[in-house]
Amino acid sequence: MTEIILFSAPGSCSRVATIALEETGAQFESRVVRFMKGEHKSPAYKIYNPKGKVPALVFGGEALTENVAILWFLNEQFPEAGLLPHAKTAIEKARLISDLNFCSSTLHPIVTRIRMPQFFAGPESIRAVWTAGCEVMREYFKLVDDRLANSPWWYGDAWSVMDSYLYWVFWRVEGAGFPVGEYPKFVDHARRMEDRPAVQRALAREATMTAQLESERLNFAPPGPPKVI
Ligand SMILES: N[C@@H](CCC(=O)N[C@@H](CS)C(=O)NCC(=O)O)C(=O)O
């Protein structure tokens, strides 16, 4: 059996790849990366991901980084899992990449501004960064909400890893004060995701990692929405 390791951190975007792996049914190890100890920036970890970030997938001894690439690779390795819709032509394939990149290149950076505004500003401007992030995010939440108006998943009746990516975006900003309730179809989508056994198993893996980090006093819980000063 191919050895599969996913370097992960609870609550981070490694959840997207974790859900994808759970959906394939493959056996894999979730190996926690201790942000609070700077493990992600250590030479030992940078062998797997020179950018010092999670996730990193190790598949049969080969390391792969970037969620989009990991999802694409897993879809090719496990075609029966239906991680992405079948694409015949070059343009159909490119559209799938375009959708996944929308999550990684457009939505993820806005998520970080809403969830971690302190990374981008001093104390006096944290709230302004958060507010600006929320303003920009509104347009995209509306886009997703509209797309989900008449179908359960991004690609209609067929679940895909695109839904996992959107779910992580939703969950991340829900806990950071973004008004997700204004987007009821997206709320329903998140709850549908949480009904999936693979998602429940992925969340259970994160809970195990969180317990491990707590036992080492290394758990990282980002602060809630910044207060108005
Ligand atoms: N484009 C990358 C983004 C990875 C990323 O930003 N990961 C975050 C967690 S969500 C991380 O490792 N942050 C730690 C840091 O940058 O110090 C991907 O999709 O894999």
The ligand as a Tripos MOL2 file, in Angstrom:
@<TRIPOS>MOLECULE
LIG
   20    19     1     0     0
SMALL
NO_CHARGES

@<TRIPOS>ATOM
      1 N1         -1.4460   28.4910   -1.4310 N.3       1 LIG1
      2 C1         -1.2040   27.6180   -0.2960 C.3       1 LIG1
      3 C2         -1.5320   28.3730    0.9760 C.3       1 LIG1
      4 C3         -1.0420   27.6450    2.1980 C.3       1 LIG1
      5 C4         -1.2220   28.4730    3.4560 C.2       1 LIG1
      6 O1         -1.3240   29.7040    3.4180 O.2       1 LIG1
      7 N2         -1.2560   27.7930    4.6010 N.am      1 LIG1
      8 C5         -1.3540   28.4760    5.8690 C.3       1 LIG1
      9 C6         -2.4320   27.8370    6.7340 C.3       1 LIG1
     10 S1         -4.0710   28.1210    6.0560 S.3       1 LIG1
     11 C7         -0.0530   28.3700    6.6370 C.2       1 LIG1
     12 O2          0.6070   27.3500    6.5900 O.2       1 LIG1
     13 N3          0.3090   29.4340    7.3330 N.am      1 LIG1
     14 C8          1.4890   29.4640    8.1500 C.3       1 LIG1
     15 C9          2.3800   30.6270    7.7960 C.2       1 LIG1
     16 O3          2.2300   31.1980    6.7020 O.co2     1 LIG1
     17 O4          3.2140   30.9560    8.5990 O.co2     1 LIG1
     18 C10        -2.0400   26.3450   -0.4280 C.2       1 LIG1
     19 O5         -3.1400   26.4220   -0.9580 O.co2     1 LIG1
     20 O6         -1.5910   25.2650   -0.0450 O.co2     1 LIG1
@<TRIPOS>BOND
     1     1     2 1
     2     2     3 1
     3     2    18 1
     4     3     4 1
     5     4     5 1
     6     5     6 2
     7     5     7 1
     8     7     8 1
     9     8     9 1
    10     8    11 1
    11     9    10 1
    12    11    12 2
    13    11    13 1
    14    13    14 1
    15    14    15 1
    16    15    16 2
    17    15    17 1
    18    18    19 2
    19    18    20 1
@<TRIPOS>SUBSTRUCTURE
     1 LIG1         1 GROUP 0 **** ****
